[in-house]
Amino acid sequence: MAALAWLLIPLFACLGAAIWGGWASRDRTVGDTAELTGYERFRDVMERSAAEKAERAGRAAGADQDERADGPGRTGSAGKPVLEESRAGG
């Protein structure tokens, strides 16, 4: 009986190694495709979010400029203050 036990130990070890080898060499490309698709959706959402924020900021800045277009605190296209003398030409 002891001899049988000593023969079964390597047999179970080989069986376990074969199972582990099959599991370690499995095809994993299916998971990558799903992960890449999720990453693309994430990037699209982030780009849309950034575009919407920029659009809202542009609308808010445009509304502010319309309200004070002739006021003394007017800014030029570069965002720098425009002085009254430079608008009058002298």
C-alpha positions in Angstrom: 0.0 0.0 0.0 2.9 2.4 0.8 4.3 1.8 -2.7 1.0 2.7 -4.3 0.9 5.9 -2.3 4.4 6.8 -3.5 3.3 6.2 -7.1 0.1 8.3 -6.7 1.8 11.4 -5.4 3.8 12.0 -8.7 0.7 11.0 -10.7 -1.4 13.7 -9.0 1.5 16.2 -9.3 1.6 15.5 -13.1 -2.2 15.8 -13.3 -2.1 19.1 -11.4 0.7 20.4 -13.6 -1.2 19.5 -16.8 -4.4 21.3 -15.5 -2.3 24.4 -14.5 -0.5 24.4 -17.9 -3.8 24.3 -19.8 -5.2 27.1 -17.7 -2.0 29.3 -18.0 -1.9 28.9 -21.8 -5.6 29.7 -22.4 -6.6 32.2 -25.1 -7.1 35.6 -23.4 -7.9 37.8 -26.4 -11.6 37.7 -25.8 -11.2 39.7 -22.6 -9.0 42.3 -24.2 -11.6 43.1 -26.8 -14.2 43.9 -24.2 -11.7 45.9 -22.2 -10.6 47.9 -25.3 -14.2 48.6 -26.2 -14.9 49.9 -22.7 -11.8 52.1 -22.8 -13.0 53.6 -26.2 -16.4 54.4 -24.7 -14.7 56.0 -21.7 -12.5 58.2 -24.0 -15.6 59.2 -26.0 -17.4 60.3 -22.9 -14.5 62.2 -21.6 -14.0 64.0 -25.0 -17.7 64.9 -25.1 -17.6 66.1 -21.5 -14.6 68.4 -22.3 -16.2 69.7 -25.4 -19.5 70.5 -23.6 -17.5 72.3 -20.8 -15.7 74.4 -23.4 -18.9 75.2 -25.2 -20.6 76.3 -22.0 -17.6 78.4 -21.0 -17.6 80.0 -24.5 -21.3 80.8 -24.2 -20.8 82.3 -20.7 -17.9 84.4 -21.9 -19.8 85.5 -24.9 -22.8 86.6 -22.7 -20.4 88.6 -20.5 -18.8 90.3 -23.4 -22.2 91.3 -24.9 -23.3 92.9 -21.7 -20.2 95.0 -21.3 -19.2 95.6 -25.0 -19.0 99.4 -24.6 -17.9 99.5 -21.0 -14.4 100.5 -19.7 -13.5 96.9 -18.7 -13.7 95.6 -22.3 -11.2 93.0 -23.4 -9.6 92.4 -26.8 -9.4 89.1 -28.7 -6.4 88.0 -26.7 -8.2 88.5 -23.4 -6.1 91.6 -22.5 -7.9 94.8 -21.4 -8.4 97.3 -24.2 -7.6 100.8 -23.2 -9.9 103.7 -24.1 -7.0 105.6 -25.8 -6.1 102.8 -28.1 -9.7 102.5 -29.3 -9.9 106.2 -29.9 -6.9 106.0 -32.1 -4.6 108.2 -30.1 
